[in-house]
Amino acid sequence: MKSIDLMYQTMLAELDQRSFDAAWTADFPSTGRFTPANIKGRKYWYFDIPDGHGGTKRRYVGPADDPVLSQRVADHKRDKDDLRARRRLVNTLTREGGMIAPDAMSGDIVGALAEAGLFRLRGVLIGTVAFQCYSGLLGIRLPMAAILTGDADIAQDYAISREVEDSLPPLVELLQDVDPSFRPVSHRSGSAASTAFQNAGGYRVEFLTSNRGSDDDIDQPARIPALGGASADPLRFLDFLIRDPVRTMLLHRSGIPVVVPDPSRYAVHKLIVASRRHTNEQGLMKRNKDIRQAGLLFDALLQTRRSADLALVYMQAWERGSASQDAIRTGAGMLPAQDAERLKSILIEGAKRIRETVELPF
């Protein structure tokens, strides 16, 4: 697995900072433009925003002779220039730097949710779209075969969702702004609550939360206060995955600041969920992808000298009890011989670095 040149990693760090700065200036998005209008002999500023249907929505701003508003107009031009520069950075990082860009649908969906406040409200992007971010985060080129997806998975802890006392706009409306064919998917329990949305092309957006009780609750959707009226599927071990997430960039358009699981947690969690997949055709396909992604991350973490990070996270998962240990053993047993040996090596090395004893899953 090849490392990404330091020059491109530095460019990604610059894109990170500029995109996070831009995320705070949402009053007048870069997709719109200030337009002057003369009314009864006086000049006023309006702001035109595309409505997604070929027209525009016009928002009143204020009189043109207001110095504060004049500065806003000047700043907006500067921000649009910065937007173009960030788009060029994204293109360079993906076309020349070997970093991963998501497919257009995934990027547009995550962008819409991010702009609406998903990550401000402490949502976490998980699944393969999150995995795509690890190329830049770790500075490692990842093979395309491991990152193809037809869905987006979003997680939020139930307790956090209650604590933030804020909410996204209605999720179905946000998704239909991206693609009008998005519709709620009937829940397998027969509940009227929906935890997933799907468009006419089969692209699926699913919302998950940590399981707060026994496994008896797993088949029942949980209403999540901050998710714009949507519910989420409780998932065992999800609390482990989304603990202490990290900020990074999804390389789409001008860059989208996102929050994803720590890559070490993602790798260990993939061993756990692989052991719990159904044995039908779809379940086996997902299991193979779980094992492939875990193996790639073990390799990347070893190359980037993050063995201590993995060892610490692995120990946390192991100490959760027998159910977690059995799942890790089963998942590790599915690894190809080379990946299994790599996991063994990184755990032994990591244990030495943190001066702890690690019980191996083999």
LUMMARTOR-93673 format. One record per residue (C-alpha): residue number from 1; residue in three letters; x, y, z. Coordinates in nm, 2 decimals, m for minus. Layout:
N
nr NUM rest ALA xx X yy Y zz Z
...
END
This chain:
362
nr 1 rest MET xx 0.00 yy 0.00 zz 0.00
nr 2 rest LYS xx 0.15 yy 0.33 zz m0.11
nr 3 rest SER xx 0.18 yy 0.64 zz 0.11
nr 4 rest ILE xx 0.04 yy 0.97 zz m0.02
nr 5 rest ASP xx 0.30 yy 1.24 zz m0.09
nr 6 rest LEU xx 0.35 yy 1.48 zz 0.20
nr 7 rest MET xx 0.27 yy 1.78 zz m0.04
nr 8 rest TYR xx m0.08 yy 1.64 zz m0.09
nr 9 rest GLN xx m0.13 yy 1.57 zz 0.28
nr 10 rest THR xx m0.03 yy 1.94 zz 0.35
nr 11 rest MET xx m0.28 yy 2.05 zz 0.09
nr 12 rest LEU xx m0.55 yy 1.85 zz 0.26
nr 13 rest ALA xx m0.48 yy 2.02 zz 0.59
nr 14 rest GLU xx m0.51 yy 2.36 zz 0.42
nr 15 rest LEU xx m0.84 yy 2.25 zz 0.27
nr 16 rest ASP xx m0.96 yy 2.13 zz 0.61
nr 17 rest GLN xx m0.90 yy 2.47 zz 0.77
nr 18 rest ARG xx m1.05 yy 2.67 zz 0.49
nr 19 rest SER xx m1.36 yy 2.45 zz 0.46
nr 20 rest PHE xx m1.42 yy 2.46 zz 0.84
nr 21 rest ASP xx m1.39 yy 2.84 zz 0.83
nr 22 rest ALA xx m1.64 yy 2.86 zz 0.54
nr 23 rest ALA xx m1.89 yy 2.64 zz 0.72
nr 24 rest TRP xx m1.96 yy 2.92 zz 0.96
nr 25 rest THR xx m2.07 yy 3.16 zz 0.69
nr 26 rest ALA xx m2.40 yy 3.00 zz 0.60
nr 27 rest ASP xx m2.62 yy 3.30 zz 0.59
nr 28 rest PHE xx m2.54 yy 3.37 zz 0.23
nr 29 rest PRO xx m2.43 yy 3.05 zz 0.07
nr 30 rest SER xx m2.18 yy 3.06 zz m0.22
nr 31 rest THR xx m2.45 yy 2.91 zz m0.46
nr 32 rest GLY xx m2.63 yy 3.24 zz m0.44
nr 33 rest ARG xx m2.55 yy 3.60 zz m0.54
nr 34 rest PHE xx m2.62 yy 3.95 zz m0.42
nr 35 rest THR xx m2.84 yy 4.15 zz m0.66
nr 36 rest PRO xx m2.90 yy 4.53 zz m0.64
nr 37 rest ALA xx m3.25 yy 4.66 zz m0.70
nr 38 rest ASN xx m3.37 yy 5.02 zz m0.74
nr 39 rest ILE xx m3.70 yy 5.08 zz m0.56
nr 40 rest LYS xx m3.85 yy 5.43 zz m0.56
nr 41 rest GLY xx m3.51 yy 5.59 zz m0.62
nr 42 rest ARG xx m3.32 yy 5.40 zz m0.36
nr 43 rest LYS xx m3.09 yy 5.11 zz m0.40
nr 44 rest TYR xx m3.14 yy 4.79 zz m0.20
nr 45 rest TRP xx m2.95 yy 4.45 zz m0.18
nr 46 rest TYR xx m3.13 yy 4.12 zz m0.24
nr 47 rest PHE xx m2.99 yy 3.78 zz m0.23
nr 48 rest ASP xx m3.09 yy 3.52 zz m0.50
nr 49 rest ILE xx m3.06 yy 3.15 zz m0.42
nr 50 rest PRO xx m3.13 yy 2.87 zz m0.67
nr 51 rest ASP xx m3.45 yy 2.68 zz m0.57
nr 52 rest GLY xx m3.33 yy 2.35 zz m0.72
nr 53 rest HIS xx m3.61 yy 2.36 zz m0.99
nr 54 rest GLY xx m3.45 yy 2.60 zz m1.24
nr 55 rest GLY xx m3.57 yy 2.92 zz m1.06
nr 56 rest THR xx m3.45 yy 3.13 zz m0.77
nr 57 rest LYS xx m3.56 yy 3.24 zz m0.42
nr 58 rest ARG xx m3.51 yy 3.60 zz m0.34
nr 59 rest ARG xx m3.42 yy 3.72 zz 0.01
nr 60 rest TYR xx m3.43 yy 4.08 zz 0.12
nr 61 rest VAL xx m3.10 yy 4.19 zz 0.27
nr 62 rest GLY xx m3.12 yy 4.57 zz 0.32
nr 63 rest PRO xx m3.03 yy 4.92 zz 0.19
nr 64 rest ALA xx m2.72 yy 4.94 zz m0.03
nr 65 rest ASP xx m2.59 yy 5.24 zz 0.16
nr 66 rest ASP xx m2.56 yy 5.04 zz 0.49
nr 67 rest PRO xx m2.18 yy 5.00 zz 0.54
nr 68 rest VAL xx m2.22 yy 4.67 zz 0.72
nr 69 rest LEU xx m2.42 yy 4.52 zz 0.43
nr 70 rest SER xx m2.17 yy 4.66 zz 0.18
nr 71 rest GLN xx m1.89 yy 4.47 zz 0.37
nr 72 rest ARG xx m2.11 yy 4.16 zz 0.35
nr 73 rest VAL xx m2.13 yy 4.19 zz m0.02
nr 74 rest ALA xx m1.75 yy 4.23 zz m0.05
nr 75 rest ASP xx m1.69 yy 3.94 zz 0.18
nr 76 rest HIS xx m1.92 yy 3.72 zz m0.02
nr 77 rest LYS xx m1.72 yy 3.78 zz m0.34
nr 78 rest ARG xx m1.41 yy 3.69 zz m0.15
nr 79 rest ASP xx m1.57 yy 3.37 zz m0.02
nr 80 rest LYS xx m1.68 yy 3.27 zz m0.37
nr 81 rest ASP xx m1.32 yy 3.32 zz m0.49
nr 82 rest ASP xx m1.21 yy 3.09 zz m0.20
nr 83 rest LEU xx m1.48 yy 2.84 zz m0.30
nr 84 rest ARG xx m1.33 yy 2.81 zz m0.64
nr 85 rest ALA xx m0.98 yy 2.77 zz m0.49
nr 86 rest ARG xx m1.10 yy 2.50 zz m0.27
nr 87 rest ARG xx m1.26 yy 2.32 zz m0.56
nr 88 rest ARG xx m0.93 yy 2.32 zz m0.73
nr 89 rest LEU xx m0.76 yy 2.18 zz m0.42
nr 90 rest VAL xx m1.02 yy 1.90 zz m0.41
nr 91 rest ASN xx m0.96 yy 1.82 zz m0.78
nr 92 rest THR xx m0.58 yy 1.81 zz m0.73
nr 93 rest LEU xx m0.61 yy 1.59 zz m0.42
nr 94 rest THR xx m0.83 yy 1.33 zz m0.59
nr 95 rest ARG xx m0.68 yy 1.34 zz m0.95
nr 96 rest GLU xx m0.31 yy 1.37 zz m0.86
nr 97 rest GLY xx m0.28 yy 1.31 zz m0.49
nr 98 rest GLY xx m0.44 yy 0.96 zz m0.48
nr 99 rest MET xx m0.71 yy 1.05 zz m0.23
nr 100 rest ILE xx m1.06 yy 0.93 zz m0.26
nr 101 rest ALA xx m1.37 yy 1.12 zz m0.38
nr 102 rest PRO xx m1.71 yy 0.98 zz m0.31
nr 103 rest ASP xx m1.97 yy 0.91 zz m0.59
nr 104 rest ALA xx m2.18 yy 1.22 zz m0.67
nr 105 rest MET xx m2.49 yy 1.10 zz m0.49
nr 106 rest SER xx m2.31 yy 1.02 zz m0.17
nr 107 rest GLY xx m2.13 yy 1.35 zz m0.18
nr 108 rest ASP xx m2.44 yy 1.55 zz m0.25
nr 109 rest ILE xx m2.64 yy 1.38 zz 0.03
nr 110 rest VAL xx m2.36 yy 1.42 zz 0.29
nr 111 rest GLY xx m2.32 yy 1.78 zz 0.18
nr 112 rest ALA xx m2.69 yy 1.86 zz 0.22
nr 113 rest LEU xx m2.69 yy 1.70 zz 0.57
nr 114 rest ALA xx m2.37 yy 1.88 zz 0.67
nr 115 rest GLU xx m2.51 yy 2.21 zz 0.56
nr 116 rest ALA xx m2.83 yy 2.15 zz 0.76
nr 117 rest GLY xx m2.63 yy 2.09 zz 1.07
nr 118 rest LEU xx m2.58 yy 1.72 zz 1.11
nr 119 rest PHE xx m2.23 yy 1.73 zz 1.23
nr 120 rest ARG xx m2.29 yy 2.04 zz 1.44
nr 121 rest LEU xx m2.55 yy 1.83 zz 1.62
nr 122 rest ARG xx m2.29 yy 1.56 zz 1.67
nr 123 rest GLY xx m2.40 yy 1.31 zz 1.41
nr 124 rest VAL xx m2.13 yy 1.07 zz 1.28
nr 125 rest LEU xx m2.09 yy 0.95 zz 0.92
nr 126 rest ILE xx m2.02 yy 0.58 zz 0.93
nr 127 rest GLY xx m2.00 yy 0.29 zz 0.67
nr 128 rest THR xx m1.82 yy 0.29 zz 0.34
nr 129 rest VAL xx m1.86 yy 0.67 zz 0.28
nr 130 rest ALA xx m1.67 yy 0.73 zz 0.61
nr 131 rest PHE xx m1.41 yy 0.47 zz 0.50
nr 132 rest GLN xx m1.34 yy 0.68 zz 0.19
nr 133 rest CYS xx m1.22 yy 0.96 zz 0.42
nr 134 rest TYR xx m0.94 yy 0.74 zz 0.57
nr 135 rest SER xx m0.72 yy 0.77 zz 0.26
nr 136 rest GLY xx m0.66 yy 1.14 zz 0.33
nr 137 rest LEU xx m0.68 yy 1.10 zz 0.71
nr 138 rest LEU xx m0.41 yy 0.84 zz 0.72
nr 139 rest GLY xx m0.21 yy 0.95 zz 0.41
nr 140 rest ILE xx m0.25 yy 0.61 zz 0.24
nr 141 rest ARG xx m0.38 yy 0.52 zz m0.10
nr 142 rest LEU xx m0.68 yy 0.28 zz m0.07
nr 143 rest PRO xx m0.80 yy 0.05 zz m0.35
nr 144 rest MET xx m1.12 yy 0.15 zz m0.52
nr 145 rest ALA xx m1.27 yy m0.20 zz m0.49
nr 146 rest ALA xx m1.30 yy m0.15 zz m0.11
nr 147 rest ILE xx m1.48 yy 0.18 zz m0.12
nr 148 rest LEU xx m1.77 yy 0.14 zz m0.37
nr 149 rest THR xx m2.11 yy 0.18 zz m0.21
nr 150 rest GLY xx m2.48 yy 0.25 zz m0.29
nr 151 rest ASP xx m2.58 yy 0.38 zz 0.05
nr 152 rest ALA xx m2.49 yy 0.63 zz 0.32
nr 153 rest ASP xx m2.51 yy 0.55 zz 0.69
nr 154 rest ILE xx m2.55 yy 0.81 zz 0.96
nr 155 rest ALA xx m2.53 yy 0.75 zz 1.34
nr 156 rest GLN xx m2.61 yy 0.95 zz 1.64
nr 157 rest ASP xx m2.61 yy 0.85 zz 2.00
nr 158 rest TYR xx m2.95 yy 0.86 zz 2.16
nr 159 rest ALA xx m2.85 yy 1.04 zz 2.48
nr 160 rest ILE xx m2.65 yy 1.30 zz 2.28
nr 161 rest SER xx m2.95 yy 1.36 zz 2.05
nr 162 rest ARG xx m3.16 yy 1.44 zz 2.35
nr 163 rest GLU xx m2.89 yy 1.67 zz 2.51
nr 164 rest VAL xx m2.84 yy 1.90 zz 2.21
nr 165 rest GLU xx m3.20 yy 2.03 zz 2.23
nr 166 rest ASP xx m3.19 yy 2.12 zz 1.86
nr 167 rest SER xx m3.29 yy 1.94 zz 1.54
nr 168 rest LEU xx m3.23 yy 1.91 zz 1.17
nr 169 rest PRO xx m3.51 yy 2.02 zz 0.93
nr 170 rest PRO xx m3.74 yy 1.73 zz 0.82
nr 171 rest LEU xx m3.50 yy 1.47 zz 0.68
nr 172 rest VAL xx m3.73 yy 1.36 zz 0.39
nr 173 rest GLU xx m3.73 yy 1.72 zz 0.27
nr 174 rest LEU xx m3.35 yy 1.75 zz 0.29
nr 175 rest LEU xx m3.31 yy 1.43 zz 0.09
nr 176 rest GLN xx m3.57 yy 1.53 zz m0.17
nr 177 rest ASP xx m3.38 yy 1.86 zz m0.23
nr 178 rest VAL xx m3.10 yy 1.63 zz m0.35
nr 179 rest ASP xx m3.33 yy 1.39 zz m0.54
nr 180 rest PRO xx m3.71 yy 1.43 zz m0.54
nr 181 rest SER xx m3.76 yy 1.06 zz m0.57
nr 182 rest PHE xx m3.64 yy 0.99 zz m0.21
nr 183 rest ARG xx m3.91 yy 0.82 zz 0.00
nr 184 rest PRO xx m3.93 yy 0.67 zz 0.35
nr 185 rest VAL xx m3.87 yy 0.30 zz 0.36
nr 186 rest SER xx m4.12 yy 0.09 zz 0.55
nr 187 rest HIS xx m3.96 yy m0.05 zz 0.87
nr 188 rest ARG xx m3.92 yy m0.43 zz 0.89
nr 189 rest SER xx m4.11 yy m0.43 zz 1.23
nr 190 rest GLY xx m4.42 yy m0.29 zz 1.06
nr 191 rest SER xx m4.38 yy 0.04 zz 1.26
nr 192 rest ALA xx m4.50 yy 0.36 zz 1.11
nr 193 rest ALA xx m4.16 yy 0.51 zz 1.20
nr 194 rest SER xx m3.90 yy 0.51 zz 0.93
nr 195 rest THR xx m3.52 yy 0.47 zz 0.97
nr 196 rest ALA xx m3.42 yy 0.47 zz 0.61
nr 197 rest PHE xx m3.49 yy 0.65 zz 0.28
nr 198 rest GLN xx m3.44 yy 0.53 zz m0.07
nr 199 rest ASN xx m3.45 yy 0.69 zz m0.41
nr 200 rest ALA xx m3.58 yy 0.56 zz m0.74
nr 201 rest GLY xx m3.23 yy 0.44 zz m0.83
nr 202 rest GLY xx m3.20 yy 0.23 zz m0.52
nr 203 rest TYR xx m2.97 yy 0.46 zz m0.33
nr 204 rest ARG xx m3.04 yy 0.42 zz 0.04
nr 205 rest VAL xx m2.97 yy 0.65 zz 0.34
nr 206 rest GLU xx m3.00 yy 0.48 zz 0.67
nr 207 rest PHE xx m2.99 yy 0.62 zz 1.03
nr 208 rest LEU xx m2.86 yy 0.42 zz 1.32
nr 209 rest THR xx m2.82 yy 0.47 zz 1.69
nr 210 rest SER xx m2.67 yy 0.28 zz 1.99
nr 211 rest ASN xx m2.88 yy 0.01 zz 2.14
nr 212 rest ARG xx m2.99 yy 0.14 zz 2.49
nr 213 rest GLY xx m3.14 yy m0.19 zz 2.62
nr 214 rest SER xx m3.15 yy m0.56 zz 2.56
nr 215 rest ASP xx m3.14 yy m0.72 zz 2.22
nr 216 rest ASP xx m3.52 yy m0.73 zz 2.24
nr 217 rest ASP xx m3.53 yy m0.36 zz 2.13
nr 218 rest ILE xx m3.31 yy m0.41 zz 1.82
nr 219 rest ASP xx m3.60 yy m0.47 zz 1.59
nr 220 rest GLN xx m3.79 yy m0.16 zz 1.70
nr 221 rest PRO xx m3.70 yy 0.19 zz 1.56
nr 222 rest ALA xx m3.59 yy 0.45 zz 1.82
nr 223 rest ARG xx m3.71 yy 0.81 zz 1.77
nr 224 rest ILE xx m3.41 yy 1.04 zz 1.77
nr 225 rest PRO xx m3.50 yy 1.40 zz 1.87
nr 226 rest ALA xx m3.22 yy 1.57 zz 1.67
nr 227 rest LEU xx m3.28 yy 1.39 zz 1.34
nr 228 rest GLY xx m3.56 yy 1.60 zz 1.19
nr 229 rest GLY xx m3.85 yy 1.37 zz 1.28
nr 230 rest ALA xx m3.68 yy 1.05 zz 1.17
nr 231 rest SER xx m3.61 yy 0.74 zz 1.37
nr 232 rest ALA xx m3.30 yy 0.52 zz 1.39
nr 233 rest ASP xx m3.23 yy 0.15 zz 1.41
nr 234 rest PRO xx m3.06 yy 0.05 zz 1.74
nr 235 rest LEU xx m2.74 yy m0.13 zz 1.67
nr 236 rest ARG xx m2.54 yy m0.33 zz 1.92
nr 237 rest PHE xx m2.18 yy m0.22 zz 1.95
nr 238 rest LEU xx m2.25 yy 0.11 zz 1.77
nr 239 rest ASP xx m2.16 yy 0.31 zz 2.09
nr 240 rest PHE xx m1.81 yy 0.16 zz 2.07
nr 241 rest LEU xx m1.78 yy 0.27 zz 1.70
nr 242 rest ILE xx m1.88 yy 0.63 zz 1.74
nr 243 rest ARG xx m1.71 yy 0.71 zz 2.07
nr 244 rest ASP xx m1.44 yy 0.98 zz 2.03
nr 245 rest PRO xx m1.49 yy 1.04 zz 1.66
nr 246 rest VAL xx m1.26 yy 1.25 zz 1.45
nr 247 rest ARG xx m1.30 yy 1.55 zz 1.21
nr 248 rest THR xx m1.19 yy 1.52 zz 0.85
nr 249 rest MET xx m1.29 yy 1.60 zz 0.49
nr 250 rest LEU xx m1.51 yy 1.43 zz 0.24
nr 251 rest LEU xx m1.35 yy 1.53 zz m0.09
nr 252 rest HIS xx m1.66 yy 1.64 zz m0.28
nr 253 rest ARG xx m1.70 yy 1.97 zz m0.47
nr 254 rest SER xx m1.52 yy 2.23 zz m0.25
nr 255 rest GLY xx m1.47 yy 1.99 zz 0.04
nr 256 rest ILE xx m1.72 yy 1.89 zz 0.31
nr 257 rest PRO xx m1.62 yy 1.90 zz 0.68
nr 258 rest VAL xx m1.74 yy 1.57 zz 0.83
nr 259 rest VAL xx m1.71 yy 1.37 zz 1.15
nr 260 rest VAL xx m1.62 yy 1.00 zz 1.12
nr 261 rest PRO xx m1.52 yy 0.72 zz 1.35
nr 262 rest ASP xx m1.16 yy 0.69 zz 1.46
nr 263 rest PRO xx m1.00 yy 0.46 zz 1.20
nr 264 rest SER xx m0.88 yy 0.21 zz 1.47
nr 265 rest ARG xx m1.24 yy 0.18 zz 1.61
nr 266 rest TYR xx m1.37 yy 0.14 zz 1.25
nr 267 rest ALA xx m1.13 yy m0.15 zz 1.19
nr 268 rest VAL xx m1.21 yy m0.34 zz 1.51
nr 269 rest HIS xx m1.58 yy m0.27 zz 1.47
nr 270 rest LYS xx m1.57 yy m0.43 zz 1.12
nr 271 rest LEU xx m1.44 yy m0.75 zz 1.28
nr 272 rest ILE xx m1.74 yy m0.74 zz 1.52
nr 273 rest VAL xx m2.01 yy m0.67 zz 1.27
nr 274 rest ALA xx m1.87 yy m0.92 zz 1.02
nr 275 rest SER xx m1.93 yy m1.20 zz 1.27
nr 276 rest ARG xx m2.30 yy m1.09 zz 1.30
nr 277 rest ARG xx m2.39 yy m1.07 zz 0.93
nr 278 rest HIS xx m2.67 yy m1.29 zz 0.79
nr 279 rest THR xx m2.56 yy m1.58 zz 0.58
nr 280 rest ASN xx m2.78 yy m1.49 zz 0.28
nr 281 rest GLU xx m2.62 yy m1.35 zz m0.04
nr 282 rest GLN xx m2.64 yy m0.99 zz 0.06
nr 283 rest GLY xx m2.51 yy m1.06 zz 0.41
nr 284 rest LEU xx m2.21 yy m1.25 zz 0.28
nr 285 rest MET xx m2.13 yy m0.97 zz 0.04
nr 286 rest LYS xx m2.13 yy m0.72 zz 0.33
nr 287 rest ARG xx m1.93 yy m0.96 zz 0.54
nr 288 rest ASN xx m1.66 yy m0.98 zz 0.27
nr 289 rest LYS xx m1.65 yy m0.60 zz 0.25
nr 290 rest ASP xx m1.62 yy m0.57 zz 0.63
nr 291 rest ILE xx m1.32 yy m0.81 zz 0.64
nr 292 rest ARG xx m1.16 yy m0.64 zz 0.34
nr 293 rest GLN xx m1.19 yy m0.29 zz 0.49
nr 294 rest ALA xx m1.06 yy m0.41 zz 0.83
nr 295 rest GLY xx m0.76 yy m0.57 zz 0.67
nr 296 rest LEU xx m0.68 yy m0.26 zz 0.47
nr 297 rest LEU xx m0.70 yy m0.05 zz 0.78
nr 298 rest PHE xx m0.47 yy m0.28 zz 0.98
nr 299 rest ASP xx m0.21 yy m0.25 zz 0.70
nr 300 rest ALA xx m0.25 yy 0.13 zz 0.70
nr 301 rest LEU xx m0.23 yy 0.17 zz 1.07
nr 302 rest LEU xx 0.08 yy m0.04 zz 1.08
nr 303 rest GLN xx 0.24 yy 0.16 zz 0.80
nr 304 rest THR xx 0.16 yy 0.49 zz 0.97
nr 305 rest ARG xx 0.29 yy 0.38 zz 1.31
nr 306 rest ARG xx m0.05 yy 0.38 zz 1.48
nr 307 rest SER xx m0.01 yy 0.04 zz 1.65
nr 308 rest ALA xx m0.06 yy 0.19 zz 1.99
nr 309 rest ASP xx m0.39 yy 0.35 zz 1.89
nr 310 rest LEU xx m0.52 yy 0.02 zz 1.76
nr 311 rest ALA xx m0.40 yy m0.17 zz 2.07
nr 312 rest LEU xx m0.58 yy 0.07 zz 2.30
nr 313 rest VAL xx m0.91 yy 0.06 zz 2.11
nr 314 rest TYR xx m0.88 yy m0.32 zz 2.08
nr 315 rest MET xx m0.84 yy m0.35 zz 2.45
nr 316 rest GLN xx m1.15 yy m0.14 zz 2.51
nr 317 rest ALA xx m1.35 yy m0.37 zz 2.29
nr 318 rest TRP xx m1.21 yy m0.68 zz 2.45
nr 319 rest GLU xx m1.29 yy m0.56 zz 2.80
nr 320 rest ARG xx m1.66 yy m0.52 zz 2.71
nr 321 rest GLY xx m1.72 yy m0.88 zz 2.79
nr 322 rest SER xx m1.77 yy m1.22 zz 2.64
nr 323 rest ALA xx m2.01 yy m1.12 zz 2.36
nr 324 rest SER xx m1.76 yy m0.87 zz 2.23
nr 325 rest GLN xx m1.47 yy m1.12 zz 2.27
nr 326 rest ASP xx m1.66 yy m1.39 zz 2.08
nr 327 rest ALA xx m1.74 yy m1.15 zz 1.80
nr 328 rest ILE xx m1.38 yy m1.03 zz 1.77
nr 329 rest ARG xx m1.25 yy m1.39 zz 1.76
nr 330 rest THR xx m1.50 yy m1.49 zz 1.50
nr 331 rest GLY xx m1.43 yy m1.18 zz 1.28
nr 332 rest ALA xx m1.05 yy m1.22 zz 1.32
nr 333 rest GLY xx m1.09 yy m1.59 zz 1.21
nr 334 rest MET xx m1.24 yy m1.47 zz 0.88
nr 335 rest LEU xx m0.93 yy m1.26 zz 0.79
nr 336 rest PRO xx m0.70 yy m1.39 zz 0.52
nr 337 rest ALA xx m0.38 yy m1.53 zz 0.66
nr 338 rest GLN xx m0.18 yy m1.23 zz 0.56
nr 339 rest ASP xx m0.42 yy m0.99 zz 0.73
nr 340 rest ALA xx m0.45 yy m1.21 zz 1.04
nr 341 rest GLU xx m0.07 yy m1.20 zz 1.07
nr 342 rest ARG xx m0.07 yy m0.83 zz 1.03
nr 343 rest LEU xx m0.33 yy m0.78 zz 1.30
nr 344 rest LYS xx m0.12 yy m1.00 zz 1.53
nr 345 rest SER xx 0.19 yy m0.80 zz 1.46
nr 346 rest ILE xx 0.03 yy m0.46 zz 1.51
nr 347 rest LEU xx m0.14 yy m0.57 zz 1.84
nr 348 rest ILE xx 0.19 yy m0.71 zz 1.98
nr 349 rest GLU xx 0.38 yy m0.39 zz 1.87
nr 350 rest GLY xx 0.11 yy m0.17 zz 2.01
nr 351 rest ALA xx 0.10 yy m0.35 zz 2.34
nr 352 rest LYS xx 0.48 yy m0.29 zz 2.38
nr 353 rest ARG xx 0.43 yy 0.08 zz 2.30
nr 354 rest ILE xx 0.17 yy 0.12 zz 2.57
nr 355 rest ARG xx 0.34 yy m0.12 zz 2.80
nr 356 rest GLU xx 0.03 yy m0.34 zz 2.84
nr 357 rest THR xx m0.05 yy m0.71 zz 2.78
nr 358 rest VAL xx m0.30 yy m0.77 zz 2.50
nr 359 rest GLU xx m0.49 yy m1.10 zz 2.47
nr 360 rest LEU xx m0.49 yy m1.20 zz 2.10
nr 361 rest PRO xx m0.80 yy m1.32 zz 1.93
nr 362 rest PHE xx m0.63 yy m1.62 zz 1.77
END
